[in-house]
Amino acid sequence: MRIDVLTIFPSMFAPILGESIIKRAQLAGKAQIHIHDIRDYTLDKHRKVDDRPYGGGSGMVMTPQPVFSCAEAVLKKTKSMKSRRRVLLLSPRGRSLKQRDFKSLARTKHLVLICGHYEGVDERVAEHLADEEVSIGDYVLTGGELPAMVVIDAVVRLLPGVLGNKDSAQSETFEGSRLEYPQYTRPAEFRGKKVPAVLRTGDHRKIAEWRDKESLKITKKRRPDLLKEVK
């Protein structure tokens, strides 16, 4: 998979791209991630990428020209991936992404992420460039950079061959509309707190039943809305 990120703060991505699973995915050739500085494409001699909003109001709005020019340079270079490409604008007003969305995105060949900033992005970017506006939750961040990092992490780990254990992604939280069951490791007793006895029996059927029961109990307590979604 190829991922292109359009941003005015490219240096923010170095830490996450150079660590852990995302780093290993790139080294293994599972993911190619390219960061593009939108300021490199502005026609303004001061590298300005924002302006005052028409109609008045607080803050500044990202202008369409540098965003379109940056995106068009990327799209021209990747024309062969057009049929399996998604262009997403990270925005607090966008649709909140769910685990099923990341699974769908992981099946694409090319993902373009546009990071908004300031008071917002000129509406023509959302209407005529992006396929969709998306968010990672009902809250407002300074810009789209952190959400883009979340999208990259959530998608890359789902690519075939990225996780060490092929079953890992299938038993995680939000798979099957439930939260994950409790996990324990050594020692069997720590400060007087013991690991549930069933997990030490070696009986895979009983362990599976316990995990299913605990998963349902935690979901009912913390996120009952997930159970309503599957009815």
C-alpha positions, 0 to 999 in steps of 0.5 A: 500500500502507498500512503501520501500525506499532505500537511503543512507540518511534515516534521511531525510525522518522523517519530511515528513513521520511524518506530514500531510496527509502522517502521517494520511495515515500511522496511518489509515493503508492505507500506510506502509512506510519503509526506508532502509539504503543502507549502512547497506548492503555494504560489505565494512568495512568503509560502502563505497557505491561509487567508481570511474567510469570506463573510467574516469570522474568526481565524484563517482558512487554508486556501485551495490552490496549494492543496490542489496543486500538492494533491494533483502532483501526487495523483499524477505520479500515481495514476496507475492506482486510481481505481483503488485510491481513497482521498480523505480530508481529516476534519472534525466535522467528518464522519467518525471512523470505525474499525470496519472503515480501517479494514476497508481502507486496508484493502485499497492500494493508495491512500491520500490523507489531507491534513486540515489546519487553522479554522478549516480548509476551503470548502472546494477541497472537500467538494471537488478533491477529497472523496470524503471528510473523516474524523477520529472522534467528536472533539477538535484538534489543532490540525489533521496531523494527529488524526492522520497518524491515527489513520496510518497506524490503524490501517498499516497494522491491518495489512497482510503480513504486518502483524507477527501473529495473523490472528492478532487483528481478529481478536482485538477490541471492536472486532465483532462489535465488542471490546476485547476480553481481559489479558494476563501474563506472568506471574500468576500472582502479583501483590496478592492478585491472581490470574483467573484460574481458568486461564491456567487450565490449558482447556481451550474450550473453557478459556474461549467461553470465559473470554467470550463471557468477559468480552460481553460483560465489559462491552455491556458495561463500557460501550453498550452502544456497540451491542445496539449496532449489531441488532 
